[in-house]
Amino acid sequence: MAENDQSGFVKGFLIGSIMGVLAGLLFAPKSGKELREDIKQRGEEVFDEAKQIYSETRTKAGAILDDARTRAESLIKEANRQLAEARQKAREVLKRGDKKTEEEAAGPEENTQAGV
């Protein structure tokens, strides 16, 4: 979604720049040939500038996405580690509970046999 926002911004920037350059050139007092040369030159400059901005934006977006992926992977690993710890603790509690239940169940029988 952020990529769409950035491409929309770049397109808007390009269109606005081109329209601004054209408006400035059209209202300047120059001959037709000079005007066409200026328009061509400014158009090339704006296009080159737009390509540079697009390239920089794409590089930055890639870096941001890579960082986000790295952080997400780290969070997933940490969550899995904590989940494994919680499962292990739950197993230990269940084992202790089973042992205690067995001891309580065996306790009255041993007392009965000892008293006989």
VOBA-1610 file (N, C-alpha, C; in pm, whole numbers, padded with zeros to 5 digits, always signed):
BEGIN
Met+00082-00118+00000Met+00000+00000+00000Met+00087+00125+00000Ala+00195+00123+00075Ala+00285+00238+00077Ala+00350+00257-00058Glu+00371+00146-00129Glu+00432+00156-00261Glu+00338+00231-00356Asn+00206+00208-00346Asn+00110+00280-00429Asn+00111+00428-00397Asp+00122+00462-00269Asp+00128+00602-00229Asp+00251+00668-00287Gln+00362+00598-00284Gln+00487+00654-00335Gln+00482+00669-00486Ser+00428+00571-00556Ser+00422+00582-00702Ser+00324+00691-00741Gly+00215+00708-00666Gly+00122+00816-00692Gly+00186+00951-00669Phe+00267+00959-00566Phe+00337+01084-00538Phe+00434+01116-00650Val+00509+01017-00694Val+00607+01039-00801Val+00537+01082-00929Lys+00427+01016-00963Lys+00351+01054-01083Lys+00300+01197-01071Gly+00243+01230-00957Gly+00193+01366-00935Gly+00305+01468-00942Phe+00418+01432-00884Phe+00534+01522-00888Phe+00578+01546-01031Leu+00585+01439-01109Leu+00627+01451-01248Leu+00530+01537-01329Ile+00404+01509-01316Ile+00304+01585-01391Ile+00306+01732-01350Gly+00312+01757-01221Gly+00316+01895-01173Gly+00440+01968-01220Ser+00554+01898-01216Ser+00679+01960-01261Ser+00673+01995-01409Ile+00626+01900-01487Ile+00618+01923-01632Ile+00523+02037-01663Met+00408+02040-01596Met+00312+02147-01621Met+00369+02282-01579Gly+00440+02285-01468Gly+00500+02410-01423Gly+00606+02461-01519Val+00688+02370-01566Val+00792+02408-01663Val+00729+02458-01792Leu+00629+02385-01840Leu+00563+02427-01964Leu+00496+02563-01949Ala+00429+02584-01838Ala+00362+02713-01816Ala+00464+02826-01812Gly+00575+02803-01744Gly+00679+02905-01737Gly+00739+02934-01872Leu+00759+02832-01950Leu+00818+02851-02082Leu+00720+02915-02180Leu+00594+02879-02170Leu+00496+02934-02262Leu+00473+03084-02241Phe+00489+03128-02120Phe+00468+03270-02092Phe+00596+03352-02102Ala+00707+03288-02131Ala+00834+03359-02147Ala+00840+03417-02289Pro+00895+03535-02302Pro+00902+03597-02436Pro+01020+03541-02517Lys+00996+03432-02589Lys+01100+03370-02671Lys+01040+03329-02805Ser+01128+03304-02902Ser+01082+03257-03032Ser+01039+03111-03020Gly+00968+03063-03122Gly+00919+02925-03121Gly+01030+02824-03112Lys+01136+02846-03187Lys+01248+02752-03187Lys+01315+02748-03050Glu+01339+02866-02992Glu+01400+02872-02859Glu+01310+02806-02755Leu+01181+02833-02769Leu+01084+02777-02676Leu+01084+02624-02683Arg+01083+02570-02804Arg+01085+02424-02819Arg+01213+02364-02761Glu+01326+02429-02783Glu+01453+02382-02727Glu+01449+02384-02574Asp+01396+02494-02520Asp+01385+02504-02373Asp+01293+02396-02318Ile+01181+02376-02386Ile+01086+02273-02340Ile+01153+02136-02343Lys+01223+02107-02452Lys+01292+01979-02464Lys+01396+01963-02354Gln+01476+02066-02333Gln+01581+02060-02232Gln+01522+02044-02093Arg+01422+02125-02061Arg+01360+02116-01928Arg+01291+01982-01909Gly+01229+01933-02013Gly+01164+01803-02005Gly+01264+01693-01972Glu+01378+01697-02038Glu+01483+01598-02011Glu+01534+01611-01868Glu+01551+01735-01822Glu+01598+01756-01685Glu+01498+01702-01584Val+01371+01732-01606Val+01266+01685-01514Val+01258+01533-01517Phe+01267+01477-01636Phe+01262+01331-01648Phe+01379+01266-01576Asp+01498+01320-01593Asp+01616+01266-01524Asp+01602+01279-01373Glu+01551+01393-01331Glu+01531+01415-01187Glu+01427+01317-01132Ala+01322+01296-01208Ala+01217+01203-01165Ala+01272+01061-01158Lys+01354+01021-01255Lys+01414+00888-01251Lys+01501+00872-01127Gln+01574+00976-01093Gln+01661+00971-00975Gln+01576+00959-00848Ile+01471+01039-00839Ile+01383+01034-00721Ile+01319+00896-00711Tyr+01273+00844-00823Tyr+01211+00711-00824Tyr+01311+00606-00777Ser+01432+00613-00827Ser+01535+00517-00789Ser+01566+00525-00640Glu+01580+00646-00589Glu+01609+00664-00446Glu+01492+00613-00361Thr+01371+00645-00404Thr+01252+00603-00329Thr+01241+00451-00329Arg+01267+00392-00443Arg+01260+00246-00452Arg+01366+00181-00363Thr+01486+00236-00361Thr+01593+00183-00276Thr+01555+00194-00129Lys+01504+00311-00091Lys+01464+00331+00050Lys+01350+00237+00087Ala+01253+00222-00002Ala+01140+00132+00025Ala+01189-00011+00040Gly+01283-00052-00044Gly+01340-00186-00033Gly+01409-00207+00100Ala+01483-00106+00144Ala+01554-00115+00272Ala+01453-00125+00387Ile+01347-00046+00378Ile+01244-00050+00483Ile+01178-00187+00486Leu+01146-00242+00368Leu+01084-00374+00363Leu+01176-00482+00416Asp+01304-00474+00382Asp+01399-00572+00434Asp+01409-00565+00585Asp+01411-00443+00638Asp+01417-00425+00783Asp+01291-00480+00849Ala+01176-00455+00787Ala+01050-00505+00842Ala+01048-00658+00841Arg+01096-00718+00733Arg+01102-00865+00726Arg+01193-00921+00835Thr+01308-00858+00852Thr+01403-00904+00953Thr+01341-00894+01092Arg+01276-00783+01119Arg+01213-00767+01251Arg+01100-00867+01271Ala+01021-00889+01166Ala+00911-00985+01176Ala+00965-01126+01202Glu+01070-01164+01132Glu+01130-01295+01155Glu+01183-01307+01297Ser+01243-01202+01347Ser+01294-01202+01483Ser+01180-01217+01584Leu+01072-01145+01561Leu+00956-01155+01650Leu+00895-01295+01646Ile+00889-01354+01528Ile+00834-01489+01516Ile+00922-01588+01592Lys+01053-01576+01577Lys+01144-01666+01649Lys+01127-01651+01799Glu+01118-01526+01846Glu+01102-01501+01989Glu+00969-01557+02039Ala+00863-01538+01962Ala+00732-01590+02001Ala+00735-01743+02006Asn+00799-01806+01909Asn+00810-01953+01909Asn+00892-02002+02028Arg+00998-01929+02062Arg+01080-01967+02177Arg+00998-01959+02306Gln+00924-01850+02322Gln+00844-01834+02442Gln+00732-01938+02448Leu+00676-01968+02332Leu+00572-02070+02328Leu+00628-02207+02367Ala+00747-02239+02319Ala+00811-02365+02355Ala+00838-02371+02505Glu+00885-02259+02562Glu+00908-02254+02707Glu+00778-02275+02783Ala+00672-02210+02739Ala+00543-02224+02807Ala+00493-02368+02799Arg+00512-02431+02683Arg+00471-02571+02670Arg+00551-02661+02764Gln+00680-02635+02773Gln+00766-02715+02861Gln+00724-02697+03007Lys+00697-02575+03047Lys+00652-02550+03184Lys+00519-02618+03210Ala+00431-02614+03112Ala+00300-02680+03128Ala+00318-02830+03144Arg+00408-02890+03066Arg+00436-03034+03080Arg+00488-03066+03220Glu+00579-02982+03269Glu+00636-03004+03403Glu+00527-02994+03510Val+00439-02896+03497Val+00331-02881+03594Val+00238-03002+03588Leu+00208-03047+03467Leu+00122-03164+03454Leu+00188-03288+03513Lys+00318-03305+03492Lys+00389-03420+03549Lys+00384-03415+03701Arg+00408-03295+03757Arg+00403-03281+03903Arg+00262-03311+03953Gly+00164-03262+03877Gly+00025-03288+03917Gly-00008-03436+03911Asp+00041-03505+03808Asp+00018-03650+03796Asp+00086-03724+03910Lys+00210-03686+03944Lys+00282-03751+04053Lys+00208-03730+04185Lys+00162-03608+04205Lys+00092-03577+04330Lys-00038-03657+04338Thr-00106-03667+04226Thr-00231-03744+04224Thr-00203-03891+04253Glu-00096-03944+04194Glu-00060-04084+04220Glu-00023-04105+04367Glu+00050-04010+04424Glu+00089-04021+04565Glu-00033-04016+04655Glu-00126-03926+04624Glu-00246-03916+04706Glu-00332-04040+04692Ala-00336-04095+04571Ala-00416-04216+04550Ala-00351-04335+04619Ala-00220-04343+04620Ala-00149-04455+04682Ala-00141-04437+04833Gly-00150-04319+04883Gly-00134-04290+05025Gly-00231-04365+05115Pro-00359-04359+05098Pro-00453-04429+05188Pro-00436-04580+05182Glu-00400-04635+05069Glu-00381-04781+05060Glu-00261-04824+05142Glu-00155-04747+05140Glu-00037-04782+05218Glu-00066-04772+05368Asn-00143-04672+05406Asn-00179-04657+05547Asn-00265-04773+05594Thr-00352-04821+05509Thr-00439-04931+05544Thr-00358-05059+05561Gln-00262-05082+05473Gln-00179-05202+05481Gln-00086-05196+05601Ala-00037-05079+05634Ala+00055-05067+05748Ala-00018-05090+05878Gly-00145-05052+05884Gly-00223-05066+06008Gly-00271-05207+06029Val-00271-05294+05932Val-00323-05430+05943Val-00234-05522+06015
//
